[in-house]
Amino acid sequence: MPTQLSPWPRPDFVPGGGDALLFFVVFGDFDLTKPFGVSKYRSRGPADWLEVTHFERAKAPEVFADYQSGTLWAELARDSPVTASAALNAPQAVAVRAEVTDPNSLDYFRDAIGVLTWLLDCGGLAVYDPQRLWLWSADEWRDEVFSPAEPQPLAHTVILLSEEENPDLTWVHTRGMRQYGRPDLSVHNVGPEHMEVVTEMIERFTVYQAWGGVVGDGEKVKMPSLPAGGVCHRRGSLDDPDFNNVHIAIEWASGAVRK
């Protein structure tokens, strides 16, 4: 009898929201002959929809150079020096990629997480997520991603704080929502008085969209703790380097979150 896996539903799913893209790179020294257990990894395992590509540094140094260079990698190395060092010295890498058309559940994410955890058990040392801008050690991945055994939208997205022209204001924006087939979120010119509540709003939108909800173009923000007049506008393209995704710009015509 086939192993029954616990479903990962999207309780707020609305069709037509968008296609999901997953992309991870696991660095290590692999023995890919190790068996894959469906029940152990809570996953259906590698399949046609999930591309798993193995690279050796000695044979494809340009692939590793592409992943392990540039501003992003420098920031990761600064924030996680031990993990980054292990990844830089790893002789192999496995890239895991999937595009899923308008998924009505998060089972695809559950399955991919299981495959990535299996790769760690096969000799992986670190999991690189360029969409979420993060580098997990093997232990961090197991503790924060695999062990909860349920969707973790806030673990797979990141809220970034960037300087505006006015140094007293902050651009608050996300990355990682393309993994759910939904737009990222952006609020410009946030003042310190509204930073906490704007962050709360973004977290709510993140979880709602991960559960399959769709934020419509022109939809108004309805949070009593925020000034009235906030409106959601769908902007950008999948090629936008700030998001690697389309995004929702949440704007107040009055500049009401500048305080």
C-alpha positions as CSV (number, residue, x, y, z in Angstrom):
1,M,0.0,0.0,0.0
2,P,1.4,3.4,-0.9
3,T,2.6,5.6,1.9
4,Q,0.0,8.3,2.8
5,L,1.5,11.7,3.2
6,S,-0.1,14.5,5.1
7,P,-1.4,17.1,2.7
8,W,-0.3,20.7,2.8
9,P,-3.4,22.6,1.8
10,R,-3.9,26.2,0.7
11,P,-7.1,27.1,2.5
12,D,-7.4,30.5,0.9
13,F,-6.6,29.3,-2.7
14,V,-7.9,31.3,-5.6
15,P,-7.2,30.0,-9.1
16,G,-5.1,32.1,-11.4
17,G,-2.9,33.6,-8.8
18,G,0.4,32.6,-10.5
19,D,3.0,29.9,-11.0
20,A,5.4,28.9,-8.3
21,L,9.2,28.7,-8.8
22,L,11.5,26.8,-6.5
23,F,15.3,26.9,-6.8
24,F,17.8,25.7,-4.2
25,V,21.5,24.6,-4.4
26,V,22.9,22.1,-1.9
27,F,26.7,22.1,-1.5
28,G,28.5,19.1,-0.1
29,D,30.2,15.8,-1.0
30,F,27.4,13.4,-2.0
31,D,26.7,9.7,-2.0
32,L,23.5,9.8,-4.0
33,T,23.1,6.0,-3.8
34,K,21.5,6.4,-0.4
35,P,17.9,5.2,-0.4
36,F,15.1,7.8,-0.4
37,G,12.3,6.9,2.2
38,V,8.9,8.4,1.3
39,S,7.7,8.3,4.9
40,K,11.1,9.3,6.4
41,Y,11.3,12.4,4.3
42,R,7.5,13.1,4.1
43,S,7.9,13.4,0.3
44,R,7.2,11.7,-2.9
45,G,10.8,12.2,-3.8
46,P,12.5,13.3,-7.0
47,A,10.2,13.3,-10.0
48,D,9.9,14.7,-13.5
49,W,8.5,18.0,-12.3
50,L,11.5,18.5,-9.9
51,E,14.8,18.9,-11.7
52,V,17.8,17.6,-9.7
53,T,21.1,18.4,-11.3
54,H,24.5,17.2,-9.9
55,F,27.7,19.3,-10.4
56,E,31.4,18.6,-9.6
57,R,33.5,21.6,-8.9
58,A,36.5,20.1,-10.7
59,K,34.4,19.6,-13.9
60,A,32.2,22.7,-13.8
61,P,34.0,25.5,-11.8
62,E,32.0,28.1,-13.6
63,V,28.8,26.9,-12.1
64,F,30.2,27.2,-8.6
65,A,31.7,30.6,-9.4
66,D,28.3,31.8,-10.5
67,Y,26.6,30.7,-7.3
68,Q,29.5,31.7,-4.9
69,S,30.4,35.2,-6.0
70,G,29.0,38.7,-6.1
71,T,27.4,41.0,-3.6
72,L,24.8,38.5,-2.4
73,W,27.4,35.8,-1.6
74,A,29.6,38.3,0.1
75,E,26.7,39.2,2.4
76,L,26.0,35.6,3.1
77,A,29.6,34.9,3.9
78,R,29.6,37.8,6.3
79,D,26.4,36.7,8.1
80,S,27.2,32.9,8.1
81,P,31.0,32.6,7.8
82,V,31.3,29.0,8.9
83,T,28.5,27.7,6.6
84,A,29.7,29.8,3.7
85,S,33.3,28.5,4.2
86,A,32.0,24.9,4.2
87,A,30.1,25.6,1.0
88,L,33.1,27.2,-0.7
89,N,35.2,24.1,0.0
90,A,32.6,21.6,-1.0
91,P,33.6,19.6,-4.0
92,Q,30.0,19.1,-5.3
93,A,26.7,20.8,-5.6
94,V,23.1,19.7,-6.4
95,A,20.7,22.2,-7.9
96,V,17.0,21.5,-7.3
97,R,14.5,23.4,-9.4
98,A,10.8,23.2,-10.1
99,E,8.1,25.3,-11.8
100,V,4.6,24.4,-10.7
101,T,1.6,25.8,-12.6
102,D,-1.0,27.6,-10.3
103,P,-0.6,25.0,-7.4
104,N,-3.8,24.6,-5.4
105,S,-1.8,23.0,-2.5
106,L,1.7,23.3,-1.1
107,D,2.4,19.6,-1.6
108,Y,5.1,20.5,-4.1
109,F,6.9,22.5,-1.4
110,R,6.6,19.6,1.0
111,D,8.0,17.2,-1.5
112,A,10.9,19.5,-2.4
113,I,11.8,20.0,1.3
114,G,12.0,16.2,1.7
115,V,14.3,15.9,-1.3
116,L,16.6,18.7,0.0
117,T,16.7,17.0,3.4
118,W,17.6,13.7,1.8
119,L,20.5,15.5,0.0
120,L,21.8,16.7,3.3
121,D,21.7,13.2,4.6
122,C,23.6,12.1,1.5
123,G,26.5,14.4,2.4
124,G,25.1,18.0,1.9
125,L,26.6,20.7,4.1
126,A,24.5,23.8,3.2
127,V,21.3,24.8,1.4
128,Y,21.5,28.0,-0.6
129,D,18.2,29.8,-1.5
130,P,18.9,32.7,-3.8
131,Q,15.2,33.7,-3.9
132,R,15.0,34.1,-0.1
133,L,18.6,35.3,0.0
134,W,19.7,32.8,2.6
135,L,22.3,30.1,3.3
136,W,21.2,27.4,5.8
137,S,23.6,25.1,7.5
138,A,22.4,21.5,7.5
139,D,21.3,21.7,11.2
140,E,19.5,25.0,10.6
141,W,17.6,23.5,7.7
142,R,16.6,20.4,9.7
143,D,15.5,22.4,12.7
144,E,13.8,25.4,11.0
145,V,12.4,23.9,7.8
146,F,12.1,20.1,8.0
147,S,11.3,19.4,11.6
148,P,8.2,21.5,11.9
149,A,6.5,19.1,9.3
150,E,4.2,21.9,8.1
151,P,4.4,24.9,5.9
152,Q,6.6,27.8,7.1
153,P,5.9,30.8,4.9
154,L,7.8,33.2,7.1
155,A,10.9,31.0,7.0
156,H,11.0,30.9,3.2
157,T,10.5,34.7,2.7
158,V,12.5,37.6,4.0
159,I,11.5,41.2,4.9
160,L,14.3,43.6,3.8
161,L,14.8,47.1,5.0
162,S,16.5,49.5,2.6
163,E,17.5,53.1,2.8
164,E,15.4,55.8,1.1
165,E,16.7,59.1,-0.1
166,N,15.4,60.6,3.1
167,P,17.6,58.8,5.8
168,D,14.7,59.0,8.3
169,L,12.5,56.7,6.0
170,T,12.8,53.1,5.1
171,W,11.8,50.9,2.1
172,V,10.2,47.7,3.5
173,H,10.0,44.9,0.9
174,T,10.1,41.1,0.6
175,R,11.7,38.4,-1.4
176,G,10.7,34.8,-1.7
177,M,7.0,34.9,-2.6
178,R,7.6,33.6,-6.1
179,Q,8.1,30.2,-4.4
180,Y,4.3,30.4,-3.7
181,G,3.4,31.8,-7.1
182,R,2.4,35.1,-5.5
183,P,3.7,38.7,-5.7
184,D,6.3,40.1,-3.3
185,L,5.4,43.1,-1.2
186,S,6.7,46.7,-1.1
187,V,6.1,49.8,1.0
188,H,8.2,52.8,0.4
189,N,8.9,55.7,2.7
190,V,8.0,54.1,6.1
191,G,8.7,56.2,9.1
192,P,9.8,54.8,12.5
193,E,6.4,55.3,14.0
194,H,4.8,52.9,11.5
195,M,7.6,50.4,11.1
196,E,6.2,47.8,13.4
197,V,2.7,47.8,12.1
198,V,3.8,47.9,8.4
199,T,6.0,44.8,9.2
200,E,2.9,43.1,10.7
201,M,0.9,44.0,7.6
202,I,3.5,42.5,5.3
203,E,3.7,39.3,7.4
204,R,-0.1,39.0,7.2
205,F,-0.1,39.4,3.4
206,T,2.8,36.9,3.1
207,V,1.0,34.2,5.0
208,Y,-2.4,34.9,3.3
209,Q,-0.8,34.6,-0.1
210,A,1.2,31.5,0.8
211,W,-2.2,29.9,1.8
212,G,-3.3,30.7,-1.8
213,G,-5.0,34.0,-1.3
214,V,-4.8,36.7,-4.0
215,V,-4.5,40.4,-3.3
216,G,-6.3,42.3,-6.0
217,D,-5.0,45.3,-7.9
218,G,-6.6,48.3,-6.2
219,E,-7.5,46.4,-3.0
220,K,-7.5,48.7,0.0
221,V,-5.6,48.0,3.2
222,K,-7.9,47.3,6.1
223,M,-5.9,47.5,9.3
224,P,-7.2,49.8,12.1
225,S,-3.7,50.3,13.3
226,L,-2.6,51.8,10.0
227,P,-3.8,55.2,8.5
228,A,-6.7,55.0,6.1
229,G,-6.1,55.2,2.4
230,G,-3.6,52.5,1.7
231,V,-4.1,50.8,-1.7
232,C,-2.4,47.7,-3.3
233,H,-1.1,48.1,-6.8
234,R,0.3,45.2,-8.8
235,R,3.6,46.2,-10.4
236,G,6.8,45.0,-12.0
237,S,7.8,41.9,-13.9
238,L,9.4,38.5,-13.1
239,D,12.7,40.0,-14.3
240,D,12.8,42.7,-11.7
241,P,16.1,42.3,-9.9
242,D,14.9,43.7,-6.7
243,F,12.3,40.9,-6.3
244,N,13.0,38.2,-8.9
245,N,9.2,38.5,-9.2
246,V,6.3,40.8,-9.7
247,H,5.3,42.7,-6.6
248,I,2.5,44.6,-4.9
249,A,3.3,48.2,-4.1
250,I,1.2,49.3,-1.1
251,E,0.9,53.1,-1.3
252,W,-0.8,56.0,0.6
253,A,-1.4,59.0,-1.6
254,S,-1.1,61.2,1.5
255,G,2.2,59.7,2.4
256,A,0.6,58.6,5.7
257,V,3.3,56.1,6.8
258,R,6.1,58.7,6.6
259,K,6.0,59.6,10.2
